Amino acid sequence: MSLSIGIVMDPIESIVPYKDTTLAMMLAAQHRGWDVYVILQEDIFLHTGKVHAARRKVRVYDNNDHWFDAEPMTDAPLAEHDIILMRKDPPFNMDYIYTTYLLERAQEEGVLVSNRPSSLRDVNEKLYTAWFSQHCPPTLVTANAERLKQFVHEHEDAIVKPLDGMGGESIYRLTPNDPNINVVLEYMTQRNKRQIMAQRYLPEIRDGDKRVLVVNGTPVSHALARVPAQGETRGNLAAGGRGVPVPMSDHDKQLAESLGPHLVEKGLLFVGLDIIGTSLTEINVTSPTCVRELDAHINENNAAGEGYQPGIADAYLDALAEQREALS
């Protein structure tokens, strides 16, 4: 079955091919004979009730020096595509929210959009963990700096972070005697006006912040432990962390499987869970990564030969193709 897939993403010129998960999805789609188009968020528009986009058809390559060729840009209704992937990286700002409304309108015109636009709005990657608090470390969300200080004193060691950040940006580790605790909390809360999150510090971060991918409700066989650099608290790869593929532990598998049905119900077919030790810390739904690193490890262990090797992206596209066929 040949399909047309449009991918809303950051400029394809700017990606880092060897570790870009969206490229893995494009390679998998192209291998199936699907037509692949790239779309920038700012090039989606609404005209007389129909959603359109300026798009480019691309051919992609698993090559770090030359990873795509693109045809000239053309305008077309999004309804011409069978599937749209929303893979635009945060910031999760008003422009992002407006885009989810436009994609939701396209969805009503018959396009399968993943992850589901309404759930991208509803599922804050940090706050949604509250729905599964039995798996989480002690957590406080508040704009009140004094409450945050009390939390730090109670737990003696805590992490504070914004609710809309990514890649380890603006994450601070605080202890009761930290001389900068007041200024950090004033800055983070914008003087008691902005909600932020505090979580008890988990010393298991030294062994890595594990990224567990859940595809169509099923966890991938391996996780990527993102080990902090020397002197760092953050394991994020964007903050200098080192990615180490590890087999899925029984605990992490059970945790991911318990969340799987909830994610599928919300139309969240490609999700990244962040787990430190045995604690769930975030549920990533916007543009989860780590496919390339995990595929390389799994294929190496399976003694895969040369040529295209099916991987995690293929499982995702299988689920999308099945849902697309059900819509027809």
Secondary structure, DSSP 8 states (H G I E B T S, - for coil): ---EEEEE-S-GGGS-GGG-HHHHHHHHHHHTT-EEEEEEEEEEEEETTEEEEEEEEEEE-S-SS--EEE---EEEEGGG-SEEEE------SHHHHHHHHHHHHHHHTT-EEES-HHHHHH--TTGGGGGGGGGS--EEEES-HHHHHHHHHHHSSEEEEETT--TTTT-EEE-TT-TTHHHHHHHHHTTTTS-EEEEE--GGGGG-EEEEEEETTEE-SEEEEEE--TT-S---GGGT-EEEEEE--HHHHHHHHHHHHHHHHTT--EEEEEEETTEEEEEE-SS---HHHHHHHHHHHTT--SS----HHHHHHHHHHHHHHHH-
